[in-house]
Amino acid sequence: MFRLSHFILLFSLFSSSVFAHFSIDKTRLYFDRNIRFQTLTLRNTSSAPVAYTIKVNHVYMTEEGKVLPVKDESTVKQSAKKLLRYSPRSGTILPGGSQIVRFTVRKPAGLESGEYRSQLRMEGGLLGDENTLAARIAYNMPVIIRHGQTEATADIAFLGIKEGANSKPAMSILVKREGNRSLFGSFTITNDRGEKIGLTKGISVYEPLTQRSVDIELTGPVTRQVTVKYEELKEFGGTETVIKTFDIQ
């Protein structure tokens, strides 16, 4: 179960008590030729009712890895929104209760092969006196629908060592993507002693972006050579694994 407090995709200041008492059982929704039905469980572990609404919108990714809203949704060519059906779209979850939201994919005849992507946005909050929202939350989740023949290739390049968060060293990596689908995977870095010195998960390169940079915090000694492994997650249709050794000057 992934608690909302673990994520930072927030758009205003919310009460920490909301995050402590509301959870979601997935971090993304993925569909392909074999997966056309998904469920999402929202759970309220607080002592107050939680009201929620679910919408679908669109975002794009920058080369720095930032995810920003699309201002004009008419420009989105391969949207998952028109293929996705889900219910219920809003409701109230009683204290200690849960709500299962069901998602299905309906593809029209003649749909072009490729990846269709949107973003699920969940908004809600604890209900206070007279059913007013005492505190609000917002969480965004990618929706990926792949249809027909989809493929991607990945490559990585070393950009350098820099000062990262909390003044700790970080390795900057460029992830390159080709093909008609996105990438989603994890990085592992080892030094030439075989020691694991860096790890980060959940790194995406959304189609049509062809490359993005990633900074990976280093937790061990950096030697003259380091090996970087990028591996896609198979449960989300990933097939790519890239392993490269870089000389550190």
N, C-alpha and C positions, 0 to 999 in steps of 0.2 A: 504494500500500500504506500503510495507516494503522497506525503502531506504537502499541502500548499505552501507551508512555510519553507519548503526546500527550494522554492522557485522565486525568481525576482522579476517576472514579467508583470509588473504592477504599473498602474497608470495614475494612482493617487495614493494618499497615505491611508493605510487601513489599520484597524486594531489588531494587535498580535493575538488577541484571544480568538479571533475568527480563524486564523491559520491553525491554531492549536486544536481546534475542534471540528475541522472540516477536512475531508480527504477524498482523493480520487484514485482509482486503482490502475490508471494507465497514464503514460506520458505522451502517447501519440496513437492515432488511428491509422491502420495500414490495411489496404485492400488490394488483392490481385485476382488472377483467374481462379484461384482456389479459395480465396477468402472474400466473401461477399456480404458477410454478416458479422457485426461486432456489437459488444455491449460495453457500457461505461457505468461503473457503480459510484455514485456519490453518497458519502456517509457523513452523518451528523452525529458527532460524539459530545456535543455540548448539551447544556441544560435549557437551551432556548431554541425555538424553531428557526430554521434557515430557509429563506426564500431564494430561488435561483432562476436564471434565464439562460438559454443557450442560443447562440447565433453563429452564423458562418460568415467570415469575411476573408480578405486577402491581404497578404504581406509579401514583401520581397526582401532579399538578403543582399547586403553590401559586401565588398571584398574584405572588409574588416570583420565580417561575421555578424554585424548588426542586423536585426530583423525589424523592418519599418512598415507601417501601413501603406497600402496602395491608395492613392488619392482618388483615382478614376478607375473604378472596377470594370468599366467597359473595355479597358485596354488589356484585361487578363484574357489570354487566348485559351488556356487549358485549365479551366476552373473545375474543382471537384464539387463546387456548390450545386451545380445543376444536376449532378449525378447522385447526390447524397439525400437519403430520406431518413428522418429520425423523429423519435417521440419518446416521452413528452419533452416539449421545448421549454417548459417552465413549470414551476410548482413550488410546494413548500414541504420540507422534510422535517418531521417532528424530532424532538430530542431522542437520541439513541437509535433513530431510524435510518433508513437508506432508500435510495431511489435508483433503479436500473433504467438507463436510457439506451434504447435499441436503435442501431444504425444498419441500414441496408443500402446497397448500391444498385441503381437501375441504369443500365446503359442502353442508349438508343441504337437502333440498327444503323450500321455504317459508321460507327464511332471510330475516329482515327486512332491508330496505335500511338501510345505514348503515356506520359505521366500527367495526371490531373491532380492539382494541389490547391488546397485552401487552408484556412485556419479556423479551428473551433474556439470560440470565445465564450467562457462561462463567467457570468456575473451574479453576484448575490450578496447576502449578508444576514446577520443575526437579526431577528425580528424583536424589537423592543416593545414598549407599551403602545397600545392602540395600533399594533401591526406596522409600526414605522421601522425602517431599517436603522438599527443602532450602529452598525458598522458594516462596511462594504469590502468585498474582495473581487478580484478579477484574475482569471488564469487563461492562458492561451495554449492551445494544443494543435500541432500540425495534423492535417488530414491528407494522406497520400493514397491515390487510387491509380493503379497501373493497369493498362489495358493493352492486349496484343503483344507485339514484340517490343520489349524495352531492354536497353543495355547501357552500360556505362563503363568507362575505364578511369582509373585513378593513378595519379603520380604525385610525388612529393619532392620538395626542394628545401634545402637548408638556407635560412635567411640570416641567422646569427644568434648570438647569446645577448640578452638584454636584461635590464633590471625590471622585474615583474612586480606583482602585488606584494606589499609588506616588505619591500626592498630585497626580496628573494630573487635569485637568478631564474630566468625563463628562456626556453629555446623557442625561437620563432620559426615556424614551418609554413611553407606555402603548399596548399593542397590544390591540385589541378584536376579538372573533371572534363571528360568528353562523353558524348552520347545523348540519349533522349530521356534519361532519368536522373534523379538526384543521388547523392552519396550520403550515407549515414553510418558512422563507425566510431572506433576508439583508437587512441594513440598509446603506444608503449615505447619508452626509451630506455635503453640499457647502455652502460659504459663497456669498455673493453675488458673489464674484469668480470662481466656477466651480471653486474648488479643493476637492478631496476632503479632508475633515477627519475623517472617521469611517467605519469599516467593521467590521461583525461578521456572521458567518455562522452558519447552523444554529440559528436562533431558532424555537422551536416554541411553539404554544399548543394544548395537548392538549384535545380534547373530553372532558368537558363544560365545561371552564373557559371563561369568557366574556371574560376579560381577564387580562393579566399585564404587569408592568413590566419594562423592559430598560434597563440602563445601558450606554451606548456611549462608549468612551474617545475623546477628541478629540485629534487629532494635528496640528492646524493652527489658524490664527487664526479665532476666532469673530467674525463680523461682525454687523451689525444684523439681517440676515435669513439664515436657513439653510433649505435644502431637504432634506427627509428622504424617502427612497425605501425602501419595503418591498416586496420582490419574492419571491414563492414560487418554489420550485425545480420546474421542469416535469418533471424526471425522477422526481419523487416525487408526481406528480399535481397539482402546483400550478397555479393559474390566476390568482391574485389579484396585482395590482400597485397599490400606493397611493403617491401622490406628494403631499406637502404642504409648503408653505412657512410657516415660523413666524417671528414677530417676536421678537427677543431683546432684552429690556429691559436 
